[in-house]
Amino acid sequence: MKFLPDIETRKRFMKNTLPFLFGLAWMPVVGVIFLAIFAQPMAAIIGWPVTLVFSVLLTLFCTVVLLRFFRRIVHNLHQKS
């Protein structure tokens, strides 16, 4: 790989970057789930624009929480082995 020729640099890059790519890939899935569950009742009460903004904020928050949770699990599994 021309971008990261050193193996240690490549490992460090992957260790720090892959969780964010994982979160970016799963963010639309989490967003669609929140929209399917909460959109219709909330839109009836507060309107669609506010519902979409709230859904985006909730998606970002839950994605960050899930990433931290998964990183903690991986860290604990790595220490046990």
PDB file of N, CA, C and O in Angstrom:
ATOM      1  N   MET A   1       0.844  -1.160   0.000  1.00  0.00           N
ATOM      2  CA  MET A   1       0.000   0.000   0.000  1.00  0.00           C
ATOM      3  C   MET A   1       0.896   1.231   0.000  1.00  0.00           C
ATOM      4  O   MET A   1       1.703   1.412   0.911  1.00  0.00           O
ATOM      5  N   LYS A   2       0.759   2.066  -1.005  1.00  0.00           N
ATOM      6  CA  LYS A   2       1.632   3.230  -1.137  1.00  0.00           C
ATOM      7  C   LYS A   2       1.340   4.298  -0.094  1.00  0.00           C
ATOM      8  O   LYS A   2       2.240   5.033   0.312  1.00  0.00           O
ATOM      9  N   PHE A   3       0.088   4.387   0.340  1.00  0.00           N
ATOM     10  CA  PHE A   3      -0.300   5.422   1.297  1.00  0.00           C
ATOM     11  C   PHE A   3       0.333   5.188   2.665  1.00  0.00           C
ATOM     12  O   PHE A   3       0.810   6.131   3.297  1.00  0.00           O
ATOM     13  N   LEU A   4       0.339   3.950   3.121  1.00  0.00           N
ATOM     14  CA  LEU A   4       0.929   3.591   4.417  1.00  0.00           C
ATOM     15  C   LEU A   4       1.887   2.409   4.224  1.00  0.00           C
ATOM     16  O   LEU A   4       1.477   1.258   4.376  1.00  0.00           O
ATOM     17  N   PRO A   5       3.129   2.672   3.897  1.00  0.00           N
ATOM     18  CA  PRO A   5       4.050   1.574   3.596  1.00  0.00           C
ATOM     19  C   PRO A   5       4.464   0.776   4.837  1.00  0.00           C
ATOM     20  O   PRO A   5       4.717  -0.425   4.736  1.00  0.00           O
ATOM     21  N   ASP A   6       4.533   1.416   5.986  1.00  0.00           N
ATOM     22  CA  ASP A   6       4.969   0.745   7.206  1.00  0.00           C
ATOM     23  C   ASP A   6       3.808  -0.051   7.806  1.00  0.00           C
ATOM     24  O   ASP A   6       2.687   0.452   7.879  1.00  0.00           O
ATOM     25  N   ILE A   7       4.067  -1.276   8.232  1.00  0.00           N
ATOM     26  CA  ILE A   7       3.013  -2.145   8.762  1.00  0.00           C
ATOM     27  C   ILE A   7       2.464  -1.617  10.082  1.00  0.00           C
ATOM     28  O   ILE A   7       1.254  -1.676  10.299  1.00  0.00           O
ATOM     29  N   GLU A   8       3.298  -1.112  10.955  1.00  0.00           N
ATOM     30  CA  GLU A   8       2.830  -0.580  12.241  1.00  0.00           C
ATOM     31  C   GLU A   8       1.961   0.658  12.038  1.00  0.00           C
ATOM     32  O   GLU A   8       0.950   0.819  12.722  1.00  0.00           O
ATOM     33  N   THR A   9       2.334   1.519  11.123  1.00  0.00           N
ATOM     34  CA  THR A   9       1.523   2.703  10.819  1.00  0.00           C
ATOM     35  C   THR A   9       0.175   2.288  10.252  1.00  0.00           C
ATOM     36  O   THR A   9      -0.850   2.880  10.590  1.00  0.00           O
ATOM     37  N   ARG A  10       0.169   1.287   9.404  1.00  0.00           N
ATOM     38  CA  ARG A  10      -1.066   0.774   8.828  1.00  0.00           C
ATOM     39  C   ARG A  10      -1.978   0.206   9.909  1.00  0.00           C
ATOM     40  O   ARG A  10      -3.181   0.465   9.900  1.00  0.00           O
ATOM     41  N   LYS A  11      -1.416  -0.570  10.846  1.00  0.00           N
ATOM     42  CA  LYS A  11      -2.223  -1.129  11.934  1.00  0.00           C
ATOM     43  C   LYS A  11      -2.815  -0.031  12.806  1.00  0.00           C
ATOM     44  O   LYS A  11      -3.983  -0.099  13.187  1.00  0.00           O
ATOM     45  N   ARG A  12      -2.018   0.976  13.121  1.00  0.00           N
ATOM     46  CA  ARG A  12      -2.504   2.086  13.948  1.00  0.00           C
ATOM     47  C   ARG A  12      -3.613   2.859  13.222  1.00  0.00           C
ATOM     48  O   ARG A  12      -4.606   3.257  13.831  1.00  0.00           O
ATOM     49  N   PHE A  13      -3.430   3.062  11.925  1.00  0.00           N
ATOM     50  CA  PHE A  13      -4.441   3.752  11.127  1.00  0.00           C
ATOM     51  C   PHE A  13      -5.744   2.960  11.102  1.00  0.00           C
ATOM     52  O   PHE A  13      -6.821   3.533  11.270  1.00  0.00           O
ATOM     53  N   MET A  14      -5.656   1.662  10.896  1.00  0.00           N
ATOM     54  CA  MET A  14      -6.851   0.821  10.850  1.00  0.00           C
ATOM     55  C   MET A  14      -7.542   0.767  12.207  1.00  0.00           C
ATOM     56  O   MET A  14      -8.771   0.792  12.286  1.00  0.00           O
ATOM     57  N   LYS A  15      -6.752   0.692  13.270  1.00  0.00           N
ATOM     58  CA  LYS A  15      -7.336   0.605  14.606  1.00  0.00           C
ATOM     59  C   LYS A  15      -8.116   1.868  14.950  1.00  0.00           C
ATOM     60  O   LYS A  15      -9.151   1.784  15.611  1.00  0.00           O
ATOM     61  N   ASN A  16      -7.648   3.029  14.520  1.00  0.00           N
ATOM     62  CA  ASN A  16      -8.314   4.283  14.844  1.00  0.00           C
ATOM     63  C   ASN A  16      -9.420   4.640  13.854  1.00  0.00           C
ATOM     64  O   ASN A  16     -10.364   5.337  14.226  1.00  0.00           O
ATOM     65  N   THR A  17      -9.331   4.190  12.621  1.00  0.00           N
ATOM     66  CA  THR A  17     -10.253   4.628  11.580  1.00  0.00           C
ATOM     67  C   THR A  17     -11.422   3.677  11.350  1.00  0.00           C
ATOM     68  O   THR A  17     -12.523   4.127  11.035  1.00  0.00           O
ATOM     69  N   LEU A  18     -11.210   2.398  11.497  1.00  0.00           N
ATOM     70  CA  LEU A  18     -12.273   1.446  11.190  1.00  0.00           C
ATOM     71  C   LEU A  18     -13.536   1.610  12.031  1.00  0.00           C
ATOM     72  O   LEU A  18     -14.625   1.441  11.484  1.00  0.00           O
ATOM     73  N   PRO A  19     -13.463   1.926  13.324  1.00  0.00           N
ATOM     74  CA  PRO A  19     -14.718   2.142  14.060  1.00  0.00           C
ATOM     75  C   PRO A  19     -15.551   3.299  13.505  1.00  0.00           C
ATOM     76  O   PRO A  19     -16.780   3.227  13.498  1.00  0.00           O
ATOM     77  N   PHE A  20     -14.897   4.355  13.043  1.00  0.00           N
ATOM     78  CA  PHE A  20     -15.643   5.472  12.482  1.00  0.00           C
ATOM     79  C   PHE A  20     -16.278   5.100  11.144  1.00  0.00           C
ATOM     80  O   PHE A  20     -17.388   5.538  10.840  1.00  0.00           O
ATOM     81  N   LEU A  21     -15.585   4.302  10.350  1.00  0.00           N
ATOM     82  CA  LEU A  21     -16.173   3.835   9.094  1.00  0.00           C
ATOM     83  C   LEU A  21     -17.337   2.892   9.361  1.00  0.00           C
ATOM     84  O   LEU A  21     -18.332   2.904   8.636  1.00  0.00           O
ATOM     85  N   PHE A  22     -17.212   2.081  10.393  1.00  0.00           N
ATOM     86  CA  PHE A  22     -18.294   1.194  10.804  1.00  0.00           C
ATOM     87  C   PHE A  22     -19.523   2.016  11.199  1.00  0.00           C
ATOM     88  O   PHE A  22     -20.642   1.710  10.786  1.00  0.00           O
ATOM     89  N   GLY A  23     -19.307   3.051  11.995  1.00  0.00           N
ATOM     90  CA  GLY A  23     -20.414   3.913  12.410  1.00  0.00           C
ATOM     91  C   GLY A  23     -21.037   4.642  11.233  1.00  0.00           C
ATOM     92  O   GLY A  23     -22.258   4.779  11.166  1.00  0.00           O
ATOM     93  N   LEU A  24     -20.220   5.108  10.311  1.00  0.00           N
ATOM     94  CA  LEU A  24     -20.724   5.794   9.134  1.00  0.00           C
ATOM     95  C   LEU A  24     -21.545   4.853   8.257  1.00  0.00           C
ATOM     96  O   LEU A  24     -22.539   5.268   7.661  1.00  0.00           O
ATOM     97  N   ALA A  25     -21.139   3.603   8.177  1.00  0.00           N
ATOM     98  CA  ALA A  25     -21.868   2.637   7.364  1.00  0.00           C
ATOM     99  C   ALA A  25     -23.204   2.257   7.999  1.00  0.00           C
ATOM    100  O   ALA A  25     -24.180   2.031   7.284  1.00  0.00           O
ATOM    101  N   TRP A  26     -23.265   2.185   9.324  1.00  0.00           N
ATOM    102  CA  TRP A  26     -24.490   1.774  10.004  1.00  0.00           C
ATOM    103  C   TRP A  26     -25.417   2.932  10.344  1.00  0.00           C
ATOM    104  O   TRP A  26     -26.558   2.701  10.745  1.00  0.00           O
ATOM    105  N   MET A  27     -24.961   4.164  10.196  1.00  0.00           N
ATOM    106  CA  MET A  27     -25.790   5.316  10.540  1.00  0.00           C
ATOM    107  C   MET A  27     -27.097   5.375   9.732  1.00  0.00           C
ATOM    108  O   MET A  27     -28.132   5.672  10.328  1.00  0.00           O
ATOM    109  N   PRO A  28     -27.116   5.115   8.433  1.00  0.00           N
ATOM    110  CA  PRO A  28     -28.407   5.130   7.720  1.00  0.00           C
ATOM    111  C   PRO A  28     -29.365   4.051   8.207  1.00  0.00           C
ATOM    112  O   PRO A  28     -30.577   4.265   8.236  1.00  0.00           O
ATOM    113  N   VAL A  29     -28.835   2.904   8.585  1.00  0.00           N
ATOM    114  CA  VAL A  29     -29.695   1.830   9.083  1.00  0.00           C
ATOM    115  C   VAL A  29     -30.356   2.252  10.393  1.00  0.00           C
ATOM    116  O   VAL A  29     -31.558   2.064  10.576  1.00  0.00           O
ATOM    117  N   VAL A  30     -29.572   2.818  11.296  1.00  0.00           N
ATOM    118  CA  VAL A  30     -30.110   3.282  12.573  1.00  0.00           C
ATOM    119  C   VAL A  30     -31.129   4.393  12.331  1.00  0.00           C
ATOM    120  O   VAL A  30     -32.172   4.426  12.984  1.00  0.00           O
ATOM    121  N   GLY A  31     -30.841   5.294  11.410  1.00  0.00           N
ATOM    122  CA  GLY A  31     -31.764   6.380  11.091  1.00  0.00           C
ATOM    123  C   GLY A  31     -33.088   5.888  10.539  1.00  0.00           C
ATOM    124  O   GLY A  31     -34.146   6.396  10.913  1.00  0.00           O
ATOM    125  N   VAL A  32     -33.041   4.907   9.657  1.00  0.00           N
ATOM    126  CA  VAL A  32     -34.280   4.355   9.093  1.00  0.00           C
ATOM    127  C   VAL A  32     -35.093   3.661  10.180  1.00  0.00           C
ATOM    128  O   VAL A  32     -36.321   3.755  10.189  1.00  0.00           O
ATOM    129  N   ILE A  33     -34.427   2.972  11.089  1.00  0.00           N
ATOM    130  CA  ILE A  33     -35.140   2.320  12.187  1.00  0.00           C
ATOM    131  C   ILE A  33     -35.843   3.361  13.055  1.00  0.00           C
ATOM    132  O   ILE A  33     -37.005   3.178  13.419  1.00  0.00           O
ATOM    133  N   PHE A  34     -35.152   4.448  13.388  1.00  0.00           N
ATOM    134  CA  PHE A  34     -35.784   5.499  14.191  1.00  0.00           C
ATOM    135  C   PHE A  34     -36.940   6.160  13.445  1.00  0.00           C
ATOM    136  O   PHE A  34     -37.981   6.449  14.036  1.00  0.00           O
ATOM    137  N   LEU A  35     -36.757   6.396  12.156  1.00  0.00           N
ATOM    138  CA  LEU A  35     -37.847   6.979  11.384  1.00  0.00           C
ATOM    139  C   LEU A  35     -39.055   6.050  11.316  1.00  0.00           C
ATOM    140  O   LEU A  35     -40.194   6.511  11.392  1.00  0.00           O
ATOM    141  N   ALA A  36     -38.819   4.762  11.175  1.00  0.00           N
ATOM    142  CA  ALA A  36     -39.929   3.811  11.101  1.00  0.00           C
ATOM    143  C   ALA A  36     -40.691   3.729  12.415  1.00  0.00           C
ATOM    144  O   ALA A  36     -41.907   3.538  12.422  1.00  0.00           O
ATOM    145  N   ILE A  37     -39.980   3.871  13.522  1.00  0.00           N
ATOM    146  CA  ILE A  37     -40.633   3.730  14.829  1.00  0.00           C
ATOM    147  C   ILE A  37     -41.268   5.043  15.292  1.00  0.00           C
ATOM    148  O   ILE A  37     -42.414   5.052  15.742  1.00  0.00           O
ATOM    149  N   PHE A  38     -40.532   6.148  15.185  1.00  0.00           N
ATOM    150  CA  PHE A  38     -40.961   7.388  15.829  1.00  0.00           C
ATOM    151  C   PHE A  38     -41.539   8.447  14.898  1.00  0.00           C
ATOM    152  O   PHE A  38     -42.169   9.386  15.385  1.00  0.00           O
ATOM    153  N   ALA A  39     -41.357   8.345  13.604  1.00  0.00           N
ATOM    154  CA  ALA A  39     -41.677   9.459  12.707  1.00  0.00           C
ATOM    155  C   ALA A  39     -43.169   9.785  12.659  1.00  0.00           C
ATOM    156  O   ALA A  39     -43.541  10.950  12.803  1.00  0.00           O
ATOM    157  N   GLN A  40     -44.001   8.822  12.468  1.00  0.00           N
ATOM    158  CA  GLN A  40     -45.425   9.097  12.291  1.00  0.00           C
ATOM    159  C   GLN A  40     -46.067   9.730  13.530  1.00  0.00           C
ATOM    160  O   GLN A  40     -46.760  10.738  13.395  1.00  0.00           O
ATOM    161  N   PRO A  41     -45.865   9.184  14.716  1.00  0.00           N
ATOM    162  CA  PRO A  41     -46.481   9.828  15.896  1.00  0.00           C
ATOM    163  C   PRO A  41     -45.908  11.221  16.176  1.00  0.00           C
ATOM    164  O   PRO A  41     -46.649  12.140  16.525  1.00  0.00           O
ATOM    165  N   MET A  42     -44.585  11.374  16.024  1.00  0.00           N
ATOM    166  CA  MET A  42     -43.985  12.675  16.293  1.00  0.00           C
ATOM    167  C   MET A  42     -44.397  13.715  15.260  1.00  0.00           C
ATOM    168  O   MET A  42     -44.611  14.876  15.607  1.00  0.00           O
ATOM    169  N   ALA A  43     -44.509  13.317  14.007  1.00  0.00           N
ATOM    170  CA  ALA A  43     -44.902  14.254  12.959  1.00  0.00           C
ATOM    171  C   ALA A  43     -46.322  14.745  13.177  1.00  0.00           C
ATOM    172  O   ALA A  43     -46.635  15.892  12.856  1.00  0.00           O
ATOM    173  N   ALA A  44     -47.179  13.905  13.713  1.00  0.00           N
ATOM    174  CA  ALA A  44     -48.553  14.330  13.997  1.00  0.00           C
ATOM    175  C   ALA A  44     -48.585  15.370  15.115  1.00  0.00           C
ATOM    176  O   ALA A  44     -49.473  16.222  15.148  1.00  0.00           O
ATOM    177  N   ILE A  45     -47.629  15.302  16.018  1.00  0.00           N
ATOM    178  CA  ILE A  45     -47.620  16.211  17.166  1.00  0.00           C
ATOM    179  C   ILE A  45     -46.850  17.495  16.859  1.00  0.00           C
ATOM    180  O   ILE A  45     -47.349  18.591  17.116  1.00  0.00           O
ATOM    181  N   ILE A  46     -45.633  17.368  16.308  1.00  0.00           N
ATOM    182  CA  ILE A  46     -44.775  18.555  16.179  1.00  0.00           C
ATOM    183  C   ILE A  46     -44.425  18.922  14.740  1.00  0.00           C
ATOM    184  O   ILE A  46     -43.795  19.957  14.524  1.00  0.00           O
ATOM    185  N   GLY A  47     -44.801  18.132  13.765  1.00  0.00           N
ATOM    186  CA  GLY A  47     -44.524  18.459  12.361  1.00  0.00           C
ATOM    187  C   GLY A  47     -43.294  17.740  11.831  1.00  0.00           C
ATOM    188  O   GLY A  47     -42.432  17.297  12.590  1.00  0.00           O
ATOM    189  N   TRP A  48     -43.237  17.634  10.501  1.00  0.00           N
ATOM    190  CA  TRP A  48     -42.169  16.864   9.866  1.00  0.00           C
ATOM    191  C   TRP A  48     -40.789  17.478   9.974  1.00  0.00           C
ATOM    192  O   TRP A  48     -39.839  16.743  10.243  1.00  0.00           O
ATOM    193  N   PRO A  49     -40.613  18.776   9.784  1.00  0.00           N
ATOM    194  CA  PRO A  49     -39.245  19.313   9.857  1.00  0.00           C
ATOM    195  C   PRO A  49     -38.585  19.077  11.216  1.00  0.00           C
ATOM    196  O   PRO A  49     -37.418  18.689  11.284  1.00  0.00           O
ATOM    197  N   VAL A  50     -39.318  19.309  12.275  1.00  0.00           N
ATOM    198  CA  VAL A  50     -38.764  19.090  13.616  1.00  0.00           C
ATOM    199  C   VAL A  50     -38.528  17.602  13.857  1.00  0.00           C
ATOM    200  O   VAL A  50     -37.549  17.223  14.500  1.00  0.00           O
ATOM    201  N   THR A  51     -39.411  16.769  13.348  1.00  0.00           N
ATOM    202  CA  THR A  51     -39.243  15.321  13.488  1.00  0.00           C
ATOM    203  C   THR A  51     -37.976  14.849  12.800  1.00  0.00           C
ATOM    204  O   THR A  51     -37.248  14.025  13.353  1.00  0.00           O
ATOM    205  N   LEU A  52     -37.699  15.349  11.613  1.00  0.00           N
ATOM    206  CA  LEU A  52     -36.496  14.939  10.891  1.00  0.00           C
ATOM    207  C   LEU A  52     -35.230  15.421  11.588  1.00  0.00           C
ATOM    208  O   LEU A  52     -34.244  14.688  11.650  1.00  0.00           O
ATOM    209  N   VAL A  53     -35.244  16.630  12.108  1.00  0.00           N
ATOM    210  CA  VAL A  53     -34.084  17.139  12.849  1.00  0.00           C
ATOM    211  C   VAL A  53     -33.854  16.309  14.104  1.00  0.00           C
ATOM    212  O   VAL A  53     -32.723  15.930  14.406  1.00  0.00           O
ATOM    213  N   PHE A  54     -34.929  16.030  14.831  1.00  0.00           N
ATOM    214  CA  PHE A  54     -34.818  15.201  16.033  1.00  0.00           C
ATOM    215  C   PHE A  54     -34.321  13.807  15.688  1.00  0.00           C
ATOM    216  O   PHE A  54     -33.523  13.236  16.432  1.00  0.00           O
ATOM    217  N   SER A  55     -34.774  13.252  14.580  1.00  0.00           N
ATOM    218  CA  SER A  55     -34.346  11.918  14.160  1.00  0.00           C
ATOM    219  C   SER A  55     -32.855  11.896  13.819  1.00  0.00           C
ATOM    220  O   SER A  55     -32.153  10.942  14.156  1.00  0.00           O
ATOM    221  N   VAL A  56     -32.378  12.935  13.156  1.00  0.00           N
ATOM    222  CA  VAL A  56     -30.949  13.013  12.815  1.00  0.00           C
ATOM    223  C   VAL A  56     -30.108  13.113  14.084  1.00  0.00           C
ATOM    224  O   VAL A  56     -29.087  12.436  14.205  1.00  0.00           O
ATOM    225  N   LEU A  57     -30.525  13.946  15.020  1.00  0.00           N
ATOM    226  CA  LEU A  57     -29.785  14.079  16.282  1.00  0.00           C
ATOM    227  C   LEU A  57     -29.794  12.780  17.076  1.00  0.00           C
ATOM    228  O   LEU A  57     -28.774  12.384  17.640  1.00  0.00           O
ATOM    229  N   LEU A  58     -30.948  12.119  17.120  1.00  0.00           N
ATOM    230  CA  LEU A  58     -31.045  10.846  17.830  1.00  0.00           C
ATOM    231  C   LEU A  58     -30.187   9.772  17.164  1.00  0.00           C
ATOM    232  O   LEU A  58     -29.581   8.948  17.849  1.00  0.00           O
ATOM    233  N   THR A  59     -30.135   9.778  15.839  1.00  0.00           N
ATOM    234  CA  THR A  59     -29.304   8.822  15.110  1.00  0.00           C
ATOM    235  C   THR A  59     -27.822   9.048  15.404  1.00  0.00           C
ATOM    236  O   THR A  59     -27.089   8.092  15.658  1.00  0.00           O
ATOM    237  N   LEU A  60     -27.383  10.291  15.372  1.00  0.00           N
ATOM    238  CA  LEU A  60     -25.982  10.590  15.681  1.00  0.00           C
ATOM    239  C   LEU A  60     -25.627  10.179  17.105  1.00  0.00           C
ATOM    240  O   LEU A  60     -24.585   9.565  17.338  1.00  0.00           O
ATOM    241  N   PHE A  61     -26.484  10.514  18.045  1.00  0.00           N
ATOM    242  CA  PHE A  61     -26.229  10.164  19.445  1.00  0.00           C
ATOM    243  C   PHE A  61     -26.161   8.656  19.643  1.00  0.00           C
ATOM    244  O   PHE A  61     -25.237   8.156  20.284  1.00  0.00           O
ATOM    245  N   CYS A  62     -27.119   7.936  19.107  1.00  0.00           N
ATOM    246  CA  CYS A  62     -27.129   6.477  19.287  1.00  0.00           C
ATOM    247  C   CYS A  62     -25.964   5.804  18.577  1.00  0.00           C
ATOM    248  O   CYS A  62     -25.436   4.811  19.077  1.00  0.00           O
ATOM    249  N   THR A  63     -25.557   6.313  17.439  1.00  0.00           N
ATOM    250  CA  THR A  63     -24.404   5.743  16.744  1.00  0.00           C
ATOM    251  C   THR A  63     -23.134   5.919  17.567  1.00  0.00           C
ATOM    252  O   THR A  63     -22.328   4.994  17.668  1.00  0.00           O
ATOM    253  N   VAL A  64     -22.949   7.092  18.150  1.00  0.00           N
ATOM    254  CA  VAL A  64     -21.774   7.330  19.000  1.00  0.00           C
ATOM    255  C   VAL A  64     -21.805   6.431  20.226  1.00  0.00           C
ATOM    256  O   VAL A  64     -20.777   5.870  20.607  1.00  0.00           O
ATOM    257  N   VAL A  65     -22.966   6.286  20.846  1.00  0.00           N
ATOM    258  CA  VAL A  65     -23.084   5.424  22.026  1.00  0.00           C
ATOM    259  C   VAL A  65     -22.796   3.965  21.664  1.00  0.00           C
ATOM    260  O   VAL A  65     -22.090   3.273  22.398  1.00  0.00           O
ATOM    261  N   LEU A  66     -23.333   3.503  20.549  1.00  0.00           N
ATOM    262  CA  LEU A  66     -23.080   2.118  20.133  1.00  0.00           C
ATOM    263  C   LEU A  66     -21.609   1.893  19.795  1.00  0.00           C
ATOM    264  O   LEU A  66     -21.060   0.841  20.122  1.00  0.00           O
ATOM    265  N   LEU A  67     -20.963   2.857  19.149  1.00  0.00           N
ATOM    266  CA  LEU A  67     -19.538   2.713  18.851  1.00  0.00           C
ATOM    267  C   LEU A  67     -18.710   2.622  20.131  1.00  0.00           C
ATOM    268  O   LEU A  67     -17.809   1.790  20.230  1.00  0.00           O
ATOM    269  N   ARG A  68     -19.010   3.468  21.101  1.00  0.00           N
ATOM    270  CA  ARG A  68     -18.283   3.391  22.373  1.00  0.00           C
ATOM    271  C   ARG A  68     -18.522   2.059  23.064  1.00  0.00           C
ATOM    272  O   ARG A  68     -17.601   1.477  23.638  1.00  0.00           O
ATOM    273  N   PHE A  69     -19.754   1.577  23.011  1.00  0.00           N
ATOM    274  CA  PHE A  69     -20.085   0.289  23.618  1.00  0.00           C
ATOM    275  C   PHE A  69     -19.309  -0.845  22.959  1.00  0.00           C
ATOM    276  O   PHE A  69     -18.735  -1.683  23.654  1.00  0.00           O
ATOM    277  N   PHE A  70     -19.282  -0.884  21.628  1.00  0.00           N
ATOM    278  CA  PHE A  70     -18.570  -1.943  20.918  1.00  0.00           C
ATOM    279  C   PHE A  70     -17.059  -1.853  21.132  1.00  0.00           C
ATOM    280  O   PHE A  70     -16.387  -2.879  21.240  1.00  0.00           O
ATOM    281  N   ARG A  71     -16.521  -0.629  21.195  1.00  0.00           N
ATOM    282  CA  ARG A  71     -15.084  -0.484  21.457  1.00  0.00           C
ATOM    283  C   ARG A  71     -14.739  -0.998  22.855  1.00  0.00           C
ATOM    284  O   ARG A  71     -13.690  -1.612  23.047  1.00  0.00           O
ATOM    285  N   ARG A  72     -15.610  -0.752  23.823  1.00  0.00           N
ATOM    286  CA  ARG A  72     -15.384  -1.245  25.179  1.00  0.00           C
ATOM    287  C   ARG A  72     -15.417  -2.771  25.228  1.00  0.00           C
ATOM    288  O   ARG A  72     -14.601  -3.396  25.904  1.00  0.00           O
ATOM    289  N   ILE A  73     -16.363  -3.359  24.508  1.00  0.00           N
ATOM    290  CA  ILE A  73     -16.449  -4.829  24.464  1.00  0.00           C
ATOM    291  C   ILE A  73     -15.187  -5.410  23.834  1.00  0.00           C
ATOM    292  O   ILE A  73     -14.618  -6.370  24.353  1.00  0.00           O
ATOM    293  N   VAL A  74     -14.751  -4.833  22.721  1.00  0.00           N
ATOM    294  CA  VAL A  74     -13.546  -5.333  22.045  1.00  0.00           C
ATOM    295  C   VAL A  74     -12.329  -5.162  22.939  1.00  0.00           C
ATOM    296  O   VAL A  74     -11.470  -6.041  22.996  1.00  0.00           O
ATOM    297  N   HIS A  75     -12.251  -4.051  23.628  1.00  0.00           N
ATOM    298  CA  HIS A  75     -11.123  -3.821  24.539  1.00  0.00           C
ATOM    299  C   HIS A  75     -11.114  -4.854  25.666  1.00  0.00           C
ATOM    300  O   HIS A  75     -10.056  -5.375  26.020  1.00  0.00           O
ATOM    301  N   ASN A  76     -12.284  -5.152  26.230  1.00  0.00           N
ATOM    302  CA  ASN A  76     -12.355  -6.151  27.288  1.00  0.00           C
ATOM    303  C   ASN A  76     -12.023  -7.547  26.777  1.00  0.00           C
ATOM    304  O   ASN A  76     -11.357  -8.314  27.472  1.00  0.00           O
ATOM    305  N   LEU A  77     -12.473  -7.884  25.584  1.00  0.00           N
ATOM    306  CA  LEU A  77     -12.144  -9.188  25.006  1.00  0.00           C
ATOM    307  C   LEU A  77     -10.655  -9.297  24.705  1.00  0.00           C
ATOM    308  O   LEU A  77     -10.054 -10.356  24.884  1.00  0.00           O
ATOM    309  N   HIS A  78     -10.073  -8.210  24.253  1.00  0.00           N
ATOM    310  CA  HIS A  78      -8.647  -8.211  23.926  1.00  0.00           C
ATOM    311  C   HIS A  78      -7.795  -8.367  25.189  1.00  0.00           C
ATOM    312  O   HIS A  78      -6.756  -9.028  25.153  1.00  0.00           O
ATOM    313  N   GLN A  79      -8.221  -7.771  26.294  1.00  0.00           N
ATOM    314  CA  GLN A  79      -7.452  -7.885  27.537  1.00  0.00           C
ATOM    315  C   GLN A  79      -7.559  -9.274  28.138  1.00  0.00           C
ATOM    316  O   GLN A  79      -6.617  -9.732  28.786  1.00  0.00           O
ATOM    317  N   LYS A  80      -8.688  -9.963  27.942  1.00  0.00           N
ATOM    318  CA  LYS A  80      -8.865 -11.303  28.505  1.00  0.00           C
ATOM    319  C   LYS A  80      -8.017 -12.341  27.784  1.00  0.00           C
ATOM    320  O   LYS A  80      -7.621 -13.341  28.383  1.00  0.00           O
ATOM    321  N   SER A  81      -7.739 -12.118  26.515  1.00  0.00           N
ATOM    322  CA  SER A  81      -6.976 -13.116  25.757  1.00  0.00           C
ATOM    323  C   SER A  81      -5.492 -12.924  25.873  1.00  0.00           C
ATOM    324  O   SER A  81      -4.723 -13.689  25.290  1.00  0.00           O
TER     325      SER A  81
END
